[in-house]
Amino acid sequence: MSAKVVRSPLASRWGRRWTRSSAWAFSPPGARGLSSLSVKMKEETPQLIFDLHAPVLTRGKVQVRNRPNLPVSDAAGLPEFANEMNPAFPAVYSPQFNDAEDWDLEDWGVAARAAVDANLVRHGGMLLRGIPGLETVNDFTMFCRHMKLKLISDASYNRNMQARSMQSTCVNKIVRTSSDEPPAYTIEPHNEFHTAGFPTKLLLFCETPPSSGGEWLLSDGRAIFQQLNPEVVAKFEAKQACYKVFYESKGEGNRYTNWQDNIAPTKEQVEEYLSEKKYDFAWGADDSLLYWKNIPPVVPHPVTGERVWYNQIHAHHKTFYTNHPFFVDNPVAENRWPVHSTYGDGTEIEPEVLEHMREVIWANTVVIAPQPGDCFIVDNYLVKHGRMGFPESAKRKIFVAAAYN
């Protein structure tokens, strides 16, 4: 007999439950209907086709509740195991061709752009699987360029996604490692947010999948928004959310990120960057840096105009790091966590509100076992993404690019 789960006071569901079919109402002007996704191939033009019959590859049950190195994993309302991906979420797109040698990577980049423009806002996430010639990070870089997406924000500092609060490595001007966090750490589902600009899309590429663990996470933002307590949403809309980022100075004793490597090497350059981004900031006596800004949690989608829950409230809260391998047995002072979020008026977010948000998010999250050559494209306004932890011995090479159009 299974144990009884004690649910938090905010764990109930409000309103009708969103279903995948309702997403088809949110289509860009002139987008194709579902039936046309299976149109016959034109010999001169390669296409990526929505493949509802694509095999769903799983690795069995993936633990969520009481998982080590997962933020606040002991919350009673979290599911015991993560949901597995299904044939419609994310939508798997496969190439349709007569001869793989008829087209090159540029042709497939054009085909991917057409599929994304027509269908990404319907699905939220699209998994492009089996594209010929997409094998290495260099291939991925060229594939992104062939898609003709705007890969560097007008407001970027000097490289795409510079000044992220977490650890990653710049591969080239448009591609980074997805994360350099310790393998054991599970990165909660989140929107790529203010420290990386406000990307409209993220493109994740798998060069080498881990032999176990390390699954991609995809969370249905429309379902999350509909199931959140309206009182919670209303309070955040009234007060906004304040995001704080803390960096130590580089040098002896630097235990995590530092402003010299993540933003710029001099204080003058850092202040220029923060002023341009309209952040408030303060330097500590030890040359540490704290910067902060209020941002609304609900915004209109840039294509459909629908209201979306686009923020990083839970994943920017200090509890994001309490189970992190660097901090779990060696916490920092309250004002020195790498990130923290509060209400816009500076008051702390209630623990039950954070628990409620995490419960709703995990209830609407699926795990995806990446395969070599997979390109995973997400609408950053409509879905959240993340990663499950994996063994230290497992090799995992995942890369990311952001698009701003």
C-alpha positions in Angstrom: 0.0 0.0 0.0 1.5 3.3 -1.0 2.1 6.0 1.6 -0.3 8.9 1.8 1.0 12.1 0.4 0.3 15.2 2.4 -0.3 18.0 0.0 0.4 21.7 0.7 -2.5 24.1 1.1 -1.7 25.6 -2.3 -1.4 22.2 -4.1 -4.9 22.1 -5.5 -5.7 22.8 -9.2 -7.6 25.8 -10.3 -9.5 26.1 -13.6 -9.8 23.7 -16.4 -6.7 21.6 -17.2 -4.9 22.6 -20.3 -4.6 19.9 -23.0 -2.1 19.6 -25.8 -4.9 20.0 -28.4 -5.7 23.5 -27.1 -2.2 24.7 -28.2 -3.3 24.7 -31.8 -5.2 27.8 -31.2 -1.9 29.6 -30.7 -0.5 29.6 -34.2 1.3 32.4 -36.0 -0.5 34.1 -38.9 -0.4 32.0 -42.0 0.9 28.9 -40.2 0.0 25.5 -41.6 -2.7 23.3 -40.1 -1.8 20.0 -38.5 -2.9 18.0 -41.5 -0.4 19.8 -43.7 2.5 18.6 -41.6 2.4 15.4 -43.5 2.4 16.9 -47.0 4.2 15.0 -49.6 7.9 15.7 -50.1 8.9 18.1 -52.8 12.0 16.7 -54.4 13.9 20.0 -54.5 13.1 20.9 -50.8 13.9 18.7 -47.8 11.4 18.7 -45.0 11.2 17.9 -41.3 7.9 16.1 -40.6 6.0 15.8 -37.3 6.4 12.2 -36.5 3.8 10.9 -34.0 5.2 7.4 -34.6 8.7 8.1 -33.5 9.9 5.7 -30.9 9.8 7.1 -27.4 13.2 6.1 -25.8 13.2 5.9 -22.0 15.5 4.6 -19.3 12.9 3.6 -16.9 11.7 5.6 -13.9 13.5 8.8 -13.0 13.4 9.8 -9.3 12.3 13.3 -8.4 11.1 13.3 -4.7 14.0 12.9 -2.2 16.5 12.9 -5.1 20.0 14.0 -3.8 21.2 17.3 -5.3 17.8 18.4 -6.4 16.5 21.7 -4.9 13.9 21.1 -2.1 13.4 17.5 -3.2 11.9 16.5 0.2 8.7 18.5 -0.5 5.8 16.1 0.0 3.9 17.4 -3.0 6.6 16.6 -5.6 5.9 13.5 -7.8 7.9 10.4 -6.8 9.0 10.0 -10.4 9.2 12.3 -13.4 6.8 11.9 -16.3 8.2 10.3 -19.5 8.0 12.1 -22.8 5.1 11.1 -25.0 4.7 11.2 -28.8 3.2 14.8 -28.7 5.4 16.5 -26.1 7.9 17.3 -27.2 6.9 17.1 -30.8 9.5 14.9 -32.7 10.3 16.1 -36.2 12.2 13.7 -38.5 13.6 14.2 -42.0 11.7 12.9 -45.0 13.9 12.3 -48.0 14.6 9.9 -50.8 18.3 10.0 -50.6 20.3 11.4 -47.7 23.0 12.6 -50.1 20.6 14.9 -52.0 20.9 17.7 -49.4 23.5 19.1 -47.2 23.4 20.7 -43.7 22.5 24.1 -45.1 19.4 22.5 -46.7 18.4 20.9 -43.4 18.9 24.2 -41.6 16.5 25.9 -44.0 14.0 23.0 -43.5 14.4 23.3 -39.7 13.7 27.1 -39.8 10.5 26.5 -41.8 9.3 23.9 -39.4 10.1 26.0 -36.3 8.5 29.1 -37.7 5.3 27.2 -38.5 4.9 25.0 -35.5 7.1 25.9 -32.5 4.4 28.1 -30.8 2.0 25.2 -31.1 4.2 22.6 -29.5 6.4 24.6 -27.2 9.2 22.2 -27.8 10.4 20.4 -30.9 12.9 17.6 -31.0 14.7 17.3 -34.3 16.0 13.8 -34.6 18.0 12.1 -37.3 19.2 15.1 -39.3 22.0 13.9 -41.7 25.4 15.5 -41.0 24.5 16.9 -37.6 27.1 15.2 -35.4 29.5 17.6 -33.8 29.4 20.9 -32.0 30.9 22.5 -35.2 28.1 21.0 -37.2 25.6 22.4 -34.7 27.2 25.9 -35.0 26.8 25.8 -38.8 23.3 24.4 -38.5 22.3 27.3 -36.2 23.7 29.8 -38.7 22.0 28.1 -41.6 18.7 28.6 -39.8 19.2 32.3 -40.2 18.2 33.0 -36.6 19.3 36.1 -34.7 21.8 34.4 -32.5 23.2 37.4 -30.6 21.0 39.8 -28.8 21.3 43.6 -29.5 21.8 44.0 -25.8 24.4 41.3 -25.4 27.7 42.2 -23.7 30.3 40.6 -26.0 29.3 37.0 -26.5 25.9 35.3 -26.5 24.5 34.5 -23.1 27.4 36.2 -21.3 27.0 36.9 -17.6 24.9 33.8 -16.8 24.6 33.2 -13.1 25.5 29.5 -13.5 28.7 27.9 -14.8 29.2 27.3 -18.6 31.9 27.7 -21.1 31.9 29.8 -24.3 32.7 27.5 -27.3 32.4 30.3 -29.9 30.4 33.5 -30.3 27.0 31.8 -30.5 27.4 28.4 -28.8 28.2 27.5 -25.1 28.3 24.3 -23.1 24.8 23.9 -21.7 26.2 23.7 -18.2 29.4 23.1 -16.3 27.6 22.4 -13.1 28.6 19.2 -11.2 27.1 16.2 -12.9 25.2 15.1 -9.8 23.3 18.4 -9.7 19.8 18.4 -11.1 19.1 21.7 -12.7 15.4 22.5 -12.1 13.2 23.4 -15.1 13.5 27.1 -15.8 13.2 29.7 -18.5 16.4 31.2 -19.8 16.1 34.6 -18.3 17.5 38.0 -17.5 21.2 37.1 -17.0 21.3 35.8 -20.6 19.0 38.5 -22.0 15.5 37.3 -22.9 15.9 34.7 -25.6 12.8 33.7 -27.6 14.2 30.3 -28.4 16.9 27.9 -27.1 18.6 25.3 -29.2 20.2 22.4 -27.4 22.4 19.9 -29.2 23.5 16.4 -28.0 26.9 15.4 -29.3 27.4 12.7 -26.7 24.6 11.5 -24.4 25.5 10.1 -21.0 25.1 6.3 -20.5 22.7 6.9 -17.6 20.9 9.9 -16.3 21.4 13.4 -17.6 18.0 13.6 -19.2 16.6 16.8 -20.7 13.6 18.3 -18.9 10.8 20.0 -20.6 7.9 21.7 -18.7 4.6 22.8 -20.3 4.4 26.5 -19.4 0.8 26.8 -20.6 -0.4 24.1 -18.3 1.7 25.5 -15.4 0.2 28.9 -15.8 -3.4 27.5 -15.8 -2.7 25.4 -12.7 -1.0 28.0 -10.5 -3.1 29.5 -7.7 -4.6 32.7 -9.2 -3.9 34.5 -5.9 -0.2 33.6 -6.2 -0.1 34.9 -9.7 -2.0 38.1 -8.8 0.4 38.9 -5.9 3.5 38.6 -8.2 1.8 40.7 -10.9 1.1 43.4 -8.3 4.6 43.3 -6.7 6.7 42.0 -9.6 9.8 39.8 -8.7 13.2 41.1 -7.7 16.2 39.0 -9.0 19.5 39.3 -7.2 22.8 37.9 -8.4 25.9 37.7 -6.2 29.4 37.2 -7.4 32.6 36.7 -5.4 35.8 38.3 -6.6 38.2 36.0 -8.4 41.1 34.8 -6.3 42.0 32.6 -3.4 38.8 31.3 -1.7 36.6 31.8 -4.7 34.3 28.8 -4.4 31.9 29.3 -7.3 31.3 32.0 -9.9 33.1 35.3 -10.0 32.4 38.6 -11.8 35.7 38.8 -13.6 35.1 35.6 -15.6 31.3 35.8 -15.9 30.8 39.5 -16.7 34.1 41.4 -17.4 37.6 41.6 -16.0 37.4 45.2 -14.6 35.0 47.0 -12.3 34.6 49.8 -14.9 33.5 47.3 -17.6 31.2 45.6 -15.1 29.5 48.8 -14.1 29.1 49.8 -17.8 27.4 46.5 -18.5 25.1 46.7 -15.4 24.2 50.3 -16.1 23.3 49.5 -19.8 21.1 46.6 -18.5 19.5 49.0 -15.9 20.5 46.9 -12.9 21.1 48.4 -9.5 24.4 47.2 -8.0 26.7 47.4 -5.0 30.3 46.4 -4.4 31.2 44.6 -1.1 34.3 45.4 1.0 35.9 42.2 -0.3 35.3 43.3 -3.9 32.2 41.0 -4.2 29.4 42.2 -6.4 25.6 42.2 -5.8 23.2 43.4 -8.5 19.4 43.3 -8.7 16.4 44.3 -10.7 12.6 44.0 -10.7 11.0 42.2 -13.6 7.3 41.4 -14.2 6.5 37.6 -14.0 3.7 37.6 -16.7 4.3 39.1 -20.1 2.6 38.8 -23.6 4.1 36.1 -25.9 6.0 37.9 -28.6 4.2 36.0 -31.4 0.7 35.0 -30.1 0.1 37.8 -27.6 -1.1 35.3 -25.0 -0.2 36.0 -21.4 2.6 33.7 -20.3 4.2 32.8 -17.0 7.7 33.8 -18.1 10.1 34.2 -15.2 12.7 32.4 -13.1 11.2 33.0 -9.6 11.7 29.5 -8.1 15.0 28.7 -9.9 16.5 32.0 -8.9 15.6 31.6 -5.3 18.4 30.8 -2.9 16.8 27.4 -2.3 18.0 26.6 -5.9 21.5 26.1 -4.4 20.8 24.6 -1.0 21.2 21.0 -2.4 23.9 22.0 -4.8 27.1 19.8 -4.3 29.2 22.9 -3.6 26.8 24.2 -0.9 24.8 21.3 0.6 27.3 20.6 3.4 28.9 24.0 3.4 26.2 26.7 3.2 27.0 30.4 2.8 25.8 33.4 4.7 22.3 34.5 3.8 23.4 37.4 1.7 26.0 35.4 -0.2 24.0 32.8 -2.1 24.8 33.0 -5.9 21.2 34.0 -6.6 18.1 35.0 -4.7 14.6 36.2 -5.6 12.0 38.1 -3.5 8.9 40.0 -4.2 9.5 43.3 -5.9 9.1 45.2 -2.7 11.9 43.2 -1.1 9.7 40.9 1.1 10.6 37.2 1.1 8.6 34.7 -0.9 6.6 32.4 1.4 8.0 28.8 1.5 4.5 27.4 0.7 4.4 29.5 -2.4 7.7 28.2 -3.6 6.6 24.7 -2.8 3.4 25.2 -4.7 5.2 26.5 -7.8 7.7 23.6 -7.8 4.9 21.1 -7.4 2.9 22.4 -10.4 6.1 22.7 -12.5 7.2 19.1 -11.8 3.7 17.8 -12.4 3.9 19.2 -15.9 7.5 18.2 -16.7 8.7 15.3 -18.9 12.1 13.7 -19.1 13.8 13.1 -22.5 16.7 10.8 -23.0 18.9 12.6 -25.5 20.4 10.7 -28.5 23.5 11.6 -30.5 22.7 14.3 -33.0 19.4 15.4 -31.3 18.6 19.1 -31.7 16.1 20.2 -29.1 14.4 23.6 -29.8 12.2 25.2 -27.2 10.1 28.3 -27.2 11.6 30.0 -24.2 8.4 31.8 -23.3 6.2 28.7 -23.4 8.2 26.0 -21.9 10.9 25.5 -19.2 14.0 23.4 -19.7 16.5 21.7 -17.4 18.6 18.6 -16.8 18.6 15.6 -14.5 21.8 14.8 -12.6 24.0 12.0 -13.9 27.0 9.9 -12.6 30.4 11.6 -12.4 31.8 8.8 -14.6 29.3 9.4 -17.4 30.4 11.5 -20.4 27.9 14.1 -21.5 28.4 16.7 -24.2 25.4 19.0 -24.6 25.7 22.5 -26.2 23.3 25.4 -26.3 22.6 28.5 -28.5 20.0 31.2 -28.0 17.9 33.0 -30.5 16.3 36.4 -30.1 13.8 36.6 -33.0 
